Amino acid sequence: MLIKEAQVPFIARKVAIDLLNSGYVTFPKNLDNATKEIEEIIMDDALWEREIEDKAREILAKQEEENEFLFYDVDRREVFKLIKQKVAEEQGFNIKRDDRIDELSNYLVKELWDKEFIDYDVRDGKIKNIIFNSIKSFLNRERQARDEVFKKIDNYKRPLVPGSEEYNLVFERLYEQELRKRGLI
């Protein structure tokens, strides 16, 4: 999943602030209302991908049940990825990272303009690029934060068992610290 539901409010806020700081955009209905609209649009996109993943899991489970012997030597993640790609293709949903961010950025510009949440006097492409860079930057910095947390946990004084309650608590605490350090929350 490219964008998780928990990330949506943070991404929406970053997009709105980056648009404001660009100097190209004004907010006729104020910044907070635009941020809420951005959040709704990104959340719809994230939920659409969740639906696709759920459908892919159902198909995979059904296939495993019907053909259990075929799945002994198969990497389940790879099969899931192929099924997800097929379901996404059928629904017209792009799962390629940059293409998806580009489509989402274009859609955000169109919707925000049509609903009069933003106003600007430059090309649409310039605004789309601001949104694209904002989303991509957030996702890259979030991934770096997550990687840093995994490194810290690996170097922890005593080993933690992944999936345990203690591991999850430590991960959440360190993850929040990393996100704050990077200015993501």
N, C-alpha and C positions, 0 to 999 in steps of 0.2 A: 504494500500500500504506500503510495507516494506521500499523501497528506493524511495524517491521522486526525480524527475529530478533535482531540485534545490540543492540537497545534493550531486549529483554525482561528481562534480569537487572537492569538499572537501574530499570526501571519496577516490577518485583516488589519490589525493595528499598525504593523510595520508598513504595509502597502499604503494605508491612509497617510501615515506620517511622511513616507518617502514622496508621495504625491504632493503633500503640503510643502515640504522642503525643496521640491524641484523648482518652485517659483512659477511654474507654468499653469497650475491648476488652482481654481477657486472652488469653494464649496457653498453653493447657494442655499442649501438646506442644512448647513453646518457640518463640521467634521465628524461629530458623533453619529449623526444619522447616516452619513456616507460610510463610516466604519461598520455600522450595523448591516448595511446593505452588502458591503463587501464580504462580511462574515457569512451572511446568509447564502450568497452565491458560492463561496468556497465550500461551505458546509454541504450544500446540495451536491457539489462535485465529489466531495469525499464520501458522502453517503451513497452516491451512485456507484463509486468504485467498490464500496463495501457490499452492495447488492450483487455486483458482478462476482466478487470473491465468494460470497455465500452460494450463489448459483454454481460456481465452479466446484466448490466443496461438495455440494449435493451430487453433481454429476460424477465426481471422482468417487464418492462413497458408493454410489449405485454401481459404477463400473467395477469397483473392488469386490462388491458383493456378488455380482454376476460372474466375474472372471477372476476369482481369487488367485488361481494358479499363475495368471499372467503378471501379477504384481510382486512376485517373490524377488526378482532380480532387477526391479525398476526403482529408480530414485523417485519417491513420491512427490518431492518438491518440484522436480522437473516436469512431471506429468501434470501437477497442479498448474504450473506456469503455462504450459501449452493449452490446457483447458481454459484457463482464465483469458489467455490471448484470443482464443476462438470465440468465447462468449462476448468479450469486449468488442471484437470485430463485428459480430452480429448486431450489437447494440449501438455501433457507431462511436464507441468510446476508445480514445487513443491512450494506450498504456505506456508508450515511449516517453520517457521523462521530459526531455526538452520540448517535444512536440505537444505534450499535454499541457505543460506550463504555458507554452505559446498560445494554444487554443483557449485556455482559461484566461489568460491576459487579454486576448482579443475580446472575449465574451464580457469580461469585467468592464472594459472601456465602453463597449456598446451599451451595456445595461446601465451603467452609471450615467452615461450621457443621455440616453433615451429617457431615463427616469429623473433627469435633471439634478442628480446628486453632485455632479462635477460640471465645471465649465472651463474651457481652455481655448486658446487661439493658435495652437500649434498643430502639426499633423497628428492624426490618430496614432501613427506608428511610434512617435516620440513618447506618448503617454503609455502605450502598450509596452514599450521597452523599459520604462520606469517600473511598471508593475511586474514584468517578467524578471528583471534583475532583482527586485525586492523579494519575490517569492523564492527564486533560485538561491539568493544569498542567505535567506533564512534557513532553507533546507540544508544547505552546505554547512552553515555554522552549527545547526542543530546536530547534524551527523558528527561533526568534529567534537562537539560536547559529549555526545554519547560514547564515541571512541575513547575520549579521555577518561570517562567514568569507568569503562571496562579496564583500561590500563591501571587505574588507581585500585580497582577491586582486585586485579591480578596481583598487585604488589601489597595487598593488605597484610597486616601482621599475621593473622591466622586465616587459613583458607575458609572461604564461604561457599556453600553449596548453591549453585544456580537453581533458582526456583523456590528456594526456602524462604520463609518469612523474613529471616534476618537479612538474607541477600537482597530481597526486594526493598526492605526498609533502607538499607545502606545505599542501594542503587538510587532510590528516589531522592534521598537527601543529597548525595553527591551530584546527581543529575540536575537538581534544582540550583545547586551552587554554581555549576558550570554554565547553566543557562543565564543565570544572573550575571556572572562574570563576563559573558559574551554580549550582554545587553539584550537578550532575547525575551526576558520576562521582567 
